[in-house]
Amino acid sequence: MNDFCLQTKGLNKVYHSVLKGDTVALKDINLDINKREFISIIGPSGCGKSTLLRILGCLDKPTSGEIIYQDGKEQEMGFVFQDSVLLPWKNVRENAGFPLVIKKDKTKESWDKLDDLLELSGLSDFKNSLPKELSGGMKQRVSIVRALSYDAPMLLMDEPFGALDAITRDHLNLELLKIWEMTKKTIIFVTHSIEEAVFLSDRVIVMSARPGQIKEIVEIDLERVRKESVRDTDKFQEYTKYLRGIIG
Amino acid sequence: MFYKKHRKKILPLMVIPIFILIWELYILMFNVEAYLLPRPWDLAQATFGFFVNGDMMTHILVTLQEILLGTAIGLVIGLVLGYVLAKVKFLERIVMPFVIIVQTAPKISLAPLFILWMGLGIASKVVLVVLVVSFPIMINEVLAIRSIDKDVYNLMKILKSNKLQIFMKIELPYSLEMLLSGIKLAVTQAMIGAVIGEMIGSKAGLGYLVVLGGETYDINLILASVFILSLMGYLLYLMFDIIEKKTLSWKAIEVDVIG
């Protein structure tokens, strides 16, 4: 199939501990993720959803199993952490363009694209601001632009809006969808908010804890180009109710 | 208007005339002998004399040289050792206990040893200053590297950066940050090291003058040296404070001892 972005086969993650015995963090994770799909991973805390994302991002190694990326081992991807982890001595534009510096990409094209992204996320007026002058939501915007700056086809997000207030969060959800529709990335999004998962995703992966495994994959069949008003529809409510039910 | 704008500077400066006045009055009221405490004006004249007729300037330069040279070498050594210890975990485990032992021992007490080994010249004081400066810098460097958010390293990993890039783009800036905020305190420590070294055994320097003044009952010489030392320390602190504020302007402002 031409359209696949990432596939996992029988991923397991076991933490060995002499004192407490082995902890199975992930058990038999099989995933098929298509290109340009928006996937959310949701589950109770401690279900290993962050671990799974870190493994998908090659920040952690699975104990067994394999991951196949569309571009092979050298898969480029962006990662958005729970904290924005901006470098405090760099201004917004330098922080957002940091990956380009690391990848020694000096082309005007890439930097113009960066400016477009900054524009799209409403950061144009803050290009020269330092992280200490930004609010939490702004910082996270910068960190998303940074993850997008080098145009990796895949974007992994680890509870990126978890530390933000509800209003900022809804706002950033909309912006993220806008960016997703424009850039056509595959996004894998870890969250603990059911509403957020339903609002954003094509599919929601529900995980259960101890051992962390996939409980169900729920297809979210809501109209695309979602607007704020989607949240008020009966279908939306049904999805959240259903998901709340299986997460328990 | 002028007062309001410069109040922060004017108020502390006003303390000086008041201090001199109390000093003068104290001598007049209690008839203090001049060999115990000179009158401010006499001290000022004597100090001026040390500069014009004596070689006060050479002594100042000797002490300053010891401080700056020792601090510079100490910073480099502390930084390199700290970085290595922070990166090589097992080395840290072996070395750290000894570091703490040496750190808790008053390093000043090693002064006679260095003077014995290296003589009365500038070298023994420089080594003492290096010792005083490098330990705190080393420990701060270990902490600075350790305190880098692990997600910063994860970010670098996601970006497929190499080790040199991690060093140049992340670890070096964080080290410089620590260095620039630590250098102020290091330099004050360095002064103590240099002066005590000089007091124990030397042929020149402000610490030497203090001891010489004590031995020859020259109260003017002692007080002049002490004042110059304080002034020197204050100016060094101020200088590095300004450098810090200029270079670390991106940092959230912290409460400072001297505003």
Interface residues (C-beta under 8 A of the other chain):
Chain A: R54 G57 C58 L59 E76 M77 G78 F79 F81 Q82 D83 V85 L87 P88 W89 K90 F98 P99 V101 I102 K103 L130 P131 K132 Y150
Chain B: D149 D151 V152 N154 L155 M156 K157 I158 L159 K160 S161 Q165 K169 I170 P173 E177 L248 W250 K251 A252
